[in-house]
Amino acid sequence: MSTKVGVVSLGCDKNRVDTEVMLANLAAGGYQIVSDPTQADVIIVNTCAFLESARREAIETVLEMAHYKSQNCKKVIVTGCLGQKFGDELLAELSEADAVVGTYDYDHICDIVRNTLDGNRQLYRSCQSGLTFGDRILSTPSHTAYLKIADGCDNFCTYCLIPYIRGRYRSVPMENVLQQAQNLACQGVKELILVAQDVTRYGKDLYGKPVLTRLVRQLSQIDGIHWIRLLYCYPELLDAELIEEIATNPKVVKYVDIPLQHVNDGLLLRMNRRSDGQSIRQLYQTLADRSIAVRSTFICGFPGETKQTIAELEDFIRQYPMRNVGFFAYSREEGTAAAKFADQLPERTKQSYVKRLYKAQFEVVQRLNANDIGRTYECVIDSYDSFDGDYHFYKGRTYFMTPEIDGTVYIASKTPLDVGNFYQVHISGAQEYDLSGEVLA
């Protein structure tokens, strides 16, 4: 009987793509993929190491999976960013890990599993900054897939470990991206979600300049693809050509994710961000004029943050209302420049800033949702929910909702709907970050 392998994927959607490639490699190598850890002979934990909290979650997950060694599991293998950055420490201090694998060795995962089962406990960490792409076993609903178009980062923000974990920015060649997208479309994928640490920089290392607009145009020519969604667009590279493409290409959803982190000039400079408050405001006004929805993330309590800079950020989110925003307390990460800044803030202060901004954003969302009532939006059906009386109920999303991180549309229909298809939904209600409505006949 074939060896059964279970995989736990932690962290971002870019890590999810790596996991899906690993799954495909394992299946092609003759291993049986199982989702239940009680059935697995080998459990792989693909980890994140971006923040201390992510590293803690990764260790806790490894320890949790190691409990299955008393039942069915023979080996636990740690892969991903934690292995790439802290592989030596893991192998020395985490006895529950039977092998540790970095981010550039997924092509050899079958050999690694075999060697580990043979009793070889070691670190696999390539010094070469490779790219992970190829066949995948999707962990998303079959109509949606993430498409990683680059790895690494050249921005070197003062709070971030990514360049030290994932290396310098490396674009996946366009022909490979297009082939992956074509393969996904042939499998029934209708929504492509483009991801990288910095999507807007795509192609600069290969073609001498960013070519995301050209890539999007070619992706939109693939039959079967209905929505193309862009995540992690840095504000300084969202130029007029790309904005025009988003606004006019019918396959590109009118939504962008822009991780701003702040709008105060002094803090942006200390973060080593390339934008300033004025250019950000001009960009947001342009996007609003083109009816392009925005989601963003902000760091609260960065060294030097004050009540005045928080008030400036609060004024910004009220003046330029966004559908979805994440606020995160600054995490002091050893090895980053900001960790050495003298004016660190107490954790209680950082958390109070997060709470204050979430309260302001919640008020913004309530106004936006109230304005949605009575409108009709195209929605994709993500899953069946229930049947009650004369109605079938489903969970879906409209264009300004990315899976798992944004809101949901709860959809009622008198006739059954097909999961993965798109329908016109009349919005009749709203609750917190979610909407509800009924499919139009």
TORGUPA-233523 format. One line per field, with one value per residue (C-alpha): residue number from 1; chain; z, x, y. Coordinates in pm, whole numbers. Example, Ala and Ser with C-alpha at 12.3 -4.5 7.8 and 13.67 -1.06 7.14 Angstrom:
2
resi <- c(1 / 2)
chain <- c(A / A)
zz <- c(780 / 714)
xx <- c(1230 / 1367)
yy <- c(-450 / -106)
This chain:
441
resi <- c(1 / 2 / 3 / 4 / 5 / 6 / 7 / 8 / 9 / 10 / 11 / 12 / 13 / 14 / 15 / 16 / 17 / 18 / 19 / 20 / 21 / 22 / 23 / 24 / 25 / 26 / 27 / 28 / 29 / 30 / 31 / 32 / 33 / 34 / 35 / 36 / 37 / 38 / 39 / 40 / 41 / 42 / 43 / 44 / 45 / 46 / 47 / 48 / 49 / 50 / 51 / 52 / 53 / 54 / 55 / 56 / 57 / 58 / 59 / 60 / 61 / 62 / 63 / 64 / 65 / 66 / 67 / 68 / 69 / 70 / 71 / 72 / 73 / 74 / 75 / 76 / 77 / 78 / 79 / 80 / 81 / 82 / 83 / 84 / 85 / 86 / 87 / 88 / 89 / 90 / 91 / 92 / 93 / 94 / 95 / 96 / 97 / 98 / 99 / 100 / 101 / 102 / 103 / 104 / 105 / 106 / 107 / 108 / 109 / 110 / 111 / 112 / 113 / 114 / 115 / 116 / 117 / 118 / 119 / 120 / 121 / 122 / 123 / 124 / 125 / 126 / 127 / 128 / 129 / 130 / 131 / 132 / 133 / 134 / 135 / 136 / 137 / 138 / 139 / 140 / 141 / 142 / 143 / 144 / 145 / 146 / 147 / 148 / 149 / 150 / 151 / 152 / 153 / 154 / 155 / 156 / 157 / 158 / 159 / 160 / 161 / 162 / 163 / 164 / 165 / 166 / 167 / 168 / 169 / 170 / 171 / 172 / 173 / 174 / 175 / 176 / 177 / 178 / 179 / 180 / 181 / 182 / 183 / 184 / 185 / 186 / 187 / 188 / 189 / 190 / 191 / 192 / 193 / 194 / 195 / 196 / 197 / 198 / 199 / 200 / 201 / 202 / 203 / 204 / 205 / 206 / 207 / 208 / 209 / 210 / 211 / 212 / 213 / 214 / 215 / 216 / 217 / 218 / 219 / 220 / 221 / 222 / 223 / 224 / 225 / 226 / 227 / 228 / 229 / 230 / 231 / 232 / 233 / 234 / 235 / 236 / 237 / 238 / 239 / 240 / 241 / 242 / 243 / 244 / 245 / 246 / 247 / 248 / 249 / 250 / 251 / 252 / 253 / 254 / 255 / 256 / 257 / 258 / 259 / 260 / 261 / 262 / 263 / 264 / 265 / 266 / 267 / 268 / 269 / 270 / 271 / 272 / 273 / 274 / 275 / 276 / 277 / 278 / 279 / 280 / 281 / 282 / 283 / 284 / 285 / 286 / 287 / 288 / 289 / 290 / 291 / 292 / 293 / 294 / 295 / 296 / 297 / 298 / 299 / 300 / 301 / 302 / 303 / 304 / 305 / 306 / 307 / 308 / 309 / 310 / 311 / 312 / 313 / 314 / 315 / 316 / 317 / 318 / 319 / 320 / 321 / 322 / 323 / 324 / 325 / 326 / 327 / 328 / 329 / 330 / 331 / 332 / 333 / 334 / 335 / 336 / 337 / 338 / 339 / 340 / 341 / 342 / 343 / 344 / 345 / 346 / 347 / 348 / 349 / 350 / 351 / 352 / 353 / 354 / 355 / 356 / 357 / 358 / 359 / 360 / 361 / 362 / 363 / 364 / 365 / 366 / 367 / 368 / 369 / 370 / 371 / 372 / 373 / 374 / 375 / 376 / 377 / 378 / 379 / 380 / 381 / 382 / 383 / 384 / 385 / 386 / 387 / 388 / 389 / 390 / 391 / 392 / 393 / 394 / 395 / 396 / 397 / 398 / 399 / 400 / 401 / 402 / 403 / 404 / 405 / 406 / 407 / 408 / 409 / 410 / 411 / 412 / 413 / 414 / 415 / 416 / 417 / 418 / 419 / 420 / 421 / 422 / 423 / 424 / 425 / 426 / 427 / 428 / 429 / 430 / 431 / 432 / 433 / 434 / 435 / 436 / 437 / 438 / 439 / 440 / 441)
chain <- c(A / A / A / A / A / A / A / A / A / A / A / A / A / A / A / A / A / A / A / A / A / A / A / A / A / A / A / A / A / A / A / A / A / A / A / A / A / A / A / A / A / A / A / A / A / A / A / A / A / A / A / A / A / A / A / A / A / A / A / A / A / A / A / A / A / A / A / A / A / A / A / A / A / A / A / A / A / A / A / A / A / A / A / A / A / A / A / A / A / A / A / A / A / A / A / A / A / A / A / A / A / A / A / A / A / A / A / A / A / A / A / A / A / A / A / A / A / A / A / A / A / A / A / A / A / A / A / A / A / A / A / A / A / A / A / A / A / A / A / A / A / A / A / A / A / A / A / A / A / A / A / A / A / A / A / A / A / A / A / A / A / A / A / A / A / A / A / A / A / A / A / A / A / A / A / A / A / A / A / A / A / A / A / A / A / A / A / A / A / A / A / A / A / A / A / A / A / A / A / A / A / A / A / A / A / A / A / A / A / A / A / A / A / A / A / A / A / A / A / A / A / A / A / A / A / A / A / A / A / A / A / A / A / A / A / A / A / A / A / A / A / A / A / A / A / A / A / A / A / A / A / A / A / A / A / A / A / A / A / A / A / A / A / A / A / A / A / A / A / A / A / A / A / A / A / A / A / A / A / A / A / A / A / A / A / A / A / A / A / A / A / A / A / A / A / A / A / A / A / A / A / A / A / A / A / A / A / A / A / A / A / A / A / A / A / A / A / A / A / A / A / A / A / A / A / A / A / A / A / A / A / A / A / A / A / A / A / A / A / A / A / A / A / A / A / A / A / A / A / A / A / A / A / A / A / A / A / A / A / A / A / A / A / A / A / A / A / A / A / A / A / A / A / A / A / A / A / A / A / A / A / A / A / A / A / A / A / A / A / A / A / A / A / A / A / A / A / A / A / A / A / A / A / A / A / A / A / A / A / A / A / A / A / A / A / A / A / A / A / A / A / A / A / A / A / A / A / A / A / A / A / A / A / A / A / A / A / A / A / A / A)
zz <- c(0 / -79 / 198 / 311 / 345 / 507 / 469 / 694 / 524 / 734 / 644 / 329 / -3 / -160 / 83 / -14 / -375 / -260 / -65 / -368 / -580 / -308 / -304 / -680 / -658 / -383 / -578 / -891 / -682 / -578 / -233 / -128 / -13 / 290 / 467 / 800 / 1012 / 1189 / 859 / 763 / 781 / 725 / 817 / 653 / 813 / 564 / 783 / 789 / 968 / 880 / 1238 / 1583 / 1617 / 1292 / 1413 / 1741 / 1554 / 1338 / 1639 / 1811 / 1497 / 1469 / 1833 / 1774 / 1471 / 1661 / 1898 / 1614 / 1639 / 1926 / 1690 / 1319 / 1215 / 1162 / 1072 / 1090 / 835 / 871 / 546 / 438 / 566 / 919 / 780 / 541 / 804 / 1122 / 993 / 1204 / 1525 / 1446 / 1384 / 1704 / 1936 / 1798 / 1839 / 1711 / 1362 / 1172 / 883 / 810 / 456 / 317 / 55 / -249 / -213 / -291 / -618 / -409 / -157 / -263 / -204 / 125 / 249 / 145 / 315 / 630 / 647 / 616 / 938 / 803 / 1012 / 843 / 711 / 342 / 257 / -87 / -125 / -470 / -489 / -706 / -803 / -716 / -1003 / -1182 / -1148 / -840 / -635 / -542 / -178 / -276 / -416 / -769 / -935 / -762 / -761 / -655 / -924 / -781 / -1037 / -839 / -521 / -293 / -244 / -318 / -108 / 224 / 440 / 781 / 963 / 728 / 720 / 377 / 176 / 432 / 407 / 45 / -116 / -384 / -619 / -891 / -1149 / -1292 / -1671 / -1847 / -2058 / -1740 / -1577 / -1884 / -1905 / -1538 / -1593 / -1898 / -1702 / -1419 / -1663 / -1812 / -1461 / -1424 / -1249 / -1327 / -1086 / -1088 / -792 / -876 / -582 / -510 / -240 / -481 / -777 / -944 / -976 / -1190 / -1474 / -1383 / -1319 / -1643 / -1890 / -1762 / -1647 / -1477 / -1725 / -1507 / -1744 / -2038 / -1831 / -1726 / -2088 / -2194 / -1898 / -1986 / -2328 / -2172 / -2228 / -1911 / -1692 / -1574 / -1297 / -1253 / -912 / -813 / -460 / -308 / -544 / -417 / -453 / -630 / -917 / -971 / -1277 / -1518 / -1766 / -1502 / -1355 / -1702 / -1755 / -1426 / -1502 / -1860 / -1887 / -1825 / -1681 / -1422 / -1108 / -1007 / -686 / -579 / -262 / -169 / 147 / 247 / 609 / 685 / 533 / 758 / 571 / 864 / 941 / 576 / 551 / 862 / 720 / 398 / 193 / -149 / -125 / 65 / 199 / -88 / -364 / -177 / -151 / -519 / -608 / -392 / -547 / -894 / -798 / -650 / -969 / -1167 / -923 / -822 / -473 / -244 / 44 / 245 / 553 / 810 / 1082 / 1411 / 1673 / 1458 / 1643 / 1649 / 1619 / 1815 / 1880 / 1607 / 1342 / 1438 / 1403 / 1058 / 959 / 1102 / 901 / 589 / 620 / 673 / 379 / 142 / 244 / 176 / 163 / 363 / 587 / 818 / 1111 / 1275 / 1582 / 1493 / 1565 / 1656 / 1448 / 1525 / 1215 / 1077 / 1090 / 1283 / 1566 / 1659 / 1669 / 2016 / 2032 / 2058 / 2190 / 2468 / 2350 / 2529 / 2334 / 2001 / 2071 / 2169 / 1832 / 1650 / 1840 / 1766 / 1392 / 1364 / 1526 / 1270 / 982 / 1106 / 1083 / 726 / 627 / 775 / 553 / 245 / 316 / 371 / 27 / -122 / -24 / -335 / -573 / -791 / -801 / -997 / -745 / -763 / -567 / -336 / -144 / -64 / 281 / 358 / 249 / 441 / 326 / -38 / -58 / -115 / 61 / -60 / 32 / -238 / -311 / -528 / -694 / -379 / -177 / -181 / -46 / 328 / 409 / 308 / 359 / 225 / 36 / 174 / -127 / -141 / -447 / -515 / -762 / -713 / -818 / -943 / -717 / -914 / -1144 / -1150 / -1087 / -1054 / -690 / -562 / -224 / 41 / 371 / 546 / 873 / 993 / 700 / 507 / 263 / 183 / -116 / -364 / -711 / -984 / -1205)
xx <- c(0 / 121 / 242 / -24 / 82 / -113 / -16 / -102 / -52 / -2 / 47 / -32 / -185 / 162 / 252 / -71 / 47 / 373 / 169 / -44 / 267 / 405 / 80 / 99 / 463 / 377 / 82 / 295 / 555 / 303 / 212 / -152 / -275 / -505 / -676 / -726 / -406 / -526 / -484 / -140 / 187 / 375 / 254 / 409 / 363 / 430 / 511 / 513 / 784 / 685 / 599 / 672 / 305 / 326 / 637 / 465 / 164 / 396 / 572 / 241 / 109 / 419 / 377 / 8 / 84 / 358 / 92 / -24 / 306 / 153 / -124 / -55 / 205 / 565 / 730 / 660 / 836 / 861 / 878 / 851 / 971 / 1044 / 1275 / 1442 / 1520 / 1559 / 1636 / 1946 / 1772 / 1467 / 1671 / 1868 / 1584 / 1262 / 1301 / 945 / 1062 / 1202 / 1320 / 1335 / 1295 / 1348 / 1144 / 1348 / 1339 / 978 / 1078 / 1260 / 982 / 929 / 1295 / 1286 / 986 / 1154 / 1483 / 1301 / 1107 / 1442 / 1549 / 1761 / 1693 / 1843 / 1801 / 1725 / 1790 / 1908 / 2114 / 1971 / 1669 / 1445 / 1083 / 795 / 559 / 414 / 118 / -97 / -364 / -595 / -684 / -935 / -1285 / -1243 / -1361 / -1101 / -720 / -428 / -166 / 176 / 358 / 675 / 862 / 1088 / 1106 / 1343 / 1167 / 1346 / 1087 / 1242 / 985 / 988 / 1180 / 1058 / 1371 / 1583 / 1360 / 1244 / 1535 / 1535 / 1241 / 1212 / 934 / 796 / 852 / 537 / 509 / 506 / 242 / 20 / 63 / -31 / -337 / -439 / -402 / -614 / -883 / -892 / -955 / -1258 / -1104 / -1299 / -1139 / -764 / -620 / -276 / -34 / 328 / 498 / 465 / 239 / 291 / 667 / 607 / 855 / 1100 / 1381 / 1315 / 1201 / 1362 / 1036 / 712 / 481 / 182 / -59 / 64 / 35 / -322 / -423 / -292 / -452 / -786 / -773 / -789 / -1126 / -1307 / -1150 / -1427 / -1260 / -899 / -821 / -505 / -364 / -61 / -30 / 222 / 92 / 393 / 363 / -13 / 32 / -222 / -189 / -263 / -552 / -702 / -673 / -847 / -1121 / -1194 / -1105 / -1431 / -1248 / -1052 / -1257 / -1275 / -1085 / -723 / -539 / -287 / -82 / -23 / 95 / 53 / -13 / 204 / 513 / 750 / 645 / 644 / 1002 / 1106 / 937 / 1140 / 823 / 842 / 520 / 419 / 85 / 10 / 74 / -135 / -427 / -401 / -399 / -703 / -894 / -813 / -932 / -1251 / -1315 / -1285 / -1514 / -1238 / -1282 / -979 / -867 / -556 / -350 / -196 / 64 / -35 / 220 / 532 / 823 / 751 / 374 / 178 / -185 / -145 / -27 / -310 / -557 / -413 / -467 / -819 / -902 / -769 / -989 / -1293 / -1210 / -1126 / -1365 / -1238 / -1440 / -1195 / -903 / -673 / -500 / -205 / -5 / 361 / 571 / 935 / 1123 / 1486 / 1699 / 1502 / 1618 / 1312 / 1385 / 1680 / 1475 / 1480 / 1122 / 936 / 578 / 424 / 205 / -97 / -63 / -32 / -341 / -539 / -453 / -566 / -895 / -953 / -895 / -1109 / -1391 / -1357 / -1340 / -1647 / -1844 / -1718 / -1828 / -2174 / -2226 / -2098 / -2318 / -2624 / -2565 / -2549 / -2906 / -3122 / -2829 / -2763 / -2418 / -2274 / -2176 / -1990 / -2139 / -1872 / -2069 / -2412 / -2536 / -2883 / -3246 / -3529 / -3889 / -3901 / -3543 / -3197 / -2925 / -2568 / -2250 / -2094 / -1892 / -1912 / -1622 / -1504 / -1468 / -1156 / -1204 / -1155 / -1026 / -1321 / -1696 / -1957 / -2284 / -2554 / -2768 / -3122 / -3270 / -3598 / -3420 / -3091 / -2774 / -2445 / -2144 / -1875 / -2117 / -2200 / -2543 / -2701 / -2798 / -3029 / -2896 / -3164 / -2974 / -2642 / -2491 / -2149 / -1913 / -2153 / -2440 / -2750 / -2978 / -3172 / -3082 / -3273 / -3486)
yy <- c(0 / 354 / 582 / 830 / 1194 / 1477 / 1842 / 2137 / 2474 / 2787 / 3150 / 3344 / 3246 / 3246 / 2969 / 2795 / 2777 / 2617 / 2363 / 2283 / 2223 / 1995 / 1800 / 1748 / 1637 / 1390 / 1248 / 1214 / 1031 / 768 / 897 / 901 / 1243 / 1243 / 1532 / 1356 / 1354 / 1040 / 857 / 996 / 806 / 1132 / 1481 / 1787 / 2130 / 2411 / 2708 / 3086 / 3288 / 3645 / 3745 / 3610 / 3515 / 3315 / 3135 / 3052 / 2914 / 2703 / 2548 / 2482 / 2312 / 2092 / 1989 / 1917 / 1700 / 1517 / 1383 / 1156 / 968 / 779 / 661 / 636 / 892 / 785 / 1117 / 1492 / 1714 / 2093 / 2290 / 2654 / 2990 / 2871 / 2606 / 2846 / 3111 / 2906 / 2556 / 2492 / 2600 / 2387 / 2075 / 2130 / 2228 / 2076 / 1701 / 1647 / 1750 / 1453 / 1671 / 2045 / 2177 / 2529 / 2711 / 2608 / 2228 / 2140 / 1973 / 1711 / 1652 / 1290 / 1204 / 1394 / 1195 / 871 / 962 / 1069 / 743 / 564 / 734 / 1018 / 1329 / 1635 / 1987 / 2037 / 2400 / 2498 / 2814 / 2873 / 3103 / 2889 / 2943 / 2713 / 2645 / 2346 / 2111 / 2169 / 1999 / 2285 / 2341 / 2611 / 2556 / 2424 / 2747 / 2970 / 2954 / 3168 / 3232 / 3319 / 3531 / 3612 / 3531 / 3730 / 4106 / 4394 / 4659 / 4593 / 4767 / 4822 / 4604 / 4305 / 3976 / 3859 / 3954 / 3765 / 3458 / 3449 / 3634 / 3899 / 3954 / 3690 / 3690 / 3368 / 3390 / 3503 / 3190 / 2980 / 3200 / 3177 / 2800 / 2761 / 2979 / 2778 / 2454 / 2593 / 2707 / 2358 / 2223 / 2449 / 2750 / 3068 / 3314 / 3378 / 3566 / 3703 / 3710 / 3793 / 3992 / 4285 / 4206 / 4545 / 4489 / 4179 / 4139 / 4414 / 4165 / 3971 / 4236 / 4555 / 4713 / 4606 / 4432 / 4342 / 4517 / 4308 / 3991 / 4074 / 4138 / 3798 / 3620 / 3777 / 3607 / 3260 / 3094 / 3002 / 3270 / 3504 / 3707 / 3820 / 3968 / 4159 / 4138 / 4313 / 4610 / 4863 / 5221 / 5371 / 5120 / 5149 / 5365 / 5513 / 5223 / 4959 / 5159 / 5194 / 4819 / 4746 / 4996 / 4884 / 4514 / 4324 / 4022 / 4223 / 4285 / 4651 / 4586 / 4616 / 4525 / 4798 / 4732 / 5094 / 5037 / 5410 / 5753 / 5970 / 6093 / 6055 / 5699 / 5597 / 5722 / 5528 / 5219 / 5263 / 5283 / 5450 / 5652 / 5963 / 6080 / 6316 / 6061 / 5802 / 6043 / 6129 / 5759 / 5687 / 5972 / 5839 / 5492 / 5634 / 5831 / 5506 / 5317 / 5074 / 4930 / 4908 / 4690 / 4771 / 4688 / 4922 / 4880 / 5041 / 5138 / 5144 / 5309 / 5680 / 5640 / 5901 / 5989 / 6251 / 6001 / 5765 / 6053 / 6124 / 5762 / 5764 / 6078 / 5906 / 5597 / 5817 / 6044 / 5755 / 5476 / 5125 / 4805 / 4598 / 4696 / 4502 / 4673 / 4500 / 4590 / 4640 / 4332 / 4391 / 4136 / 4062 / 4109 / 4404 / 4765 / 4880 / 4638 / 4863 / 5184 / 5334 / 5466 / 5135 / 5151 / 4941 / 4653 / 4798 / 5124 / 4941 / 4734 / 5043 / 5199 / 4883 / 4886 / 5256 / 5216 / 4904 / 5097 / 5375 / 5127 / 4942 / 5267 / 5316 / 4965 / 5015 / 5319 / 5137 / 4835 / 5054 / 5206 / 4855 / 4773 / 4789 / 4737 / 4434 / 4272 / 3984 / 3716 / 3388 / 3098 / 2955 / 2694 / 2555 / 2654 / 2517 / 2471 / 2631 / 2646 / 2749 / 2873 / 2733 / 2933 / 2980 / 3165 / 3376 / 3686 / 3992 / 4175 / 4355 / 4035 / 3818 / 3463 / 3413 / 3763 / 3981 / 3958 / 3718 / 3752 / 3522 / 3435 / 3299 / 3131 / 2953 / 2726 / 2538 / 2720 / 2580 / 2629 / 2811 / 2991 / 3361 / 3513 / 3856 / 3910 / 4184 / 4302 / 4334 / 4330 / 4384 / 4268 / 4380 / 4302 / 4078 / 4129 / 3924 / 3909 / 3701 / 3581 / 3759 / 3538)
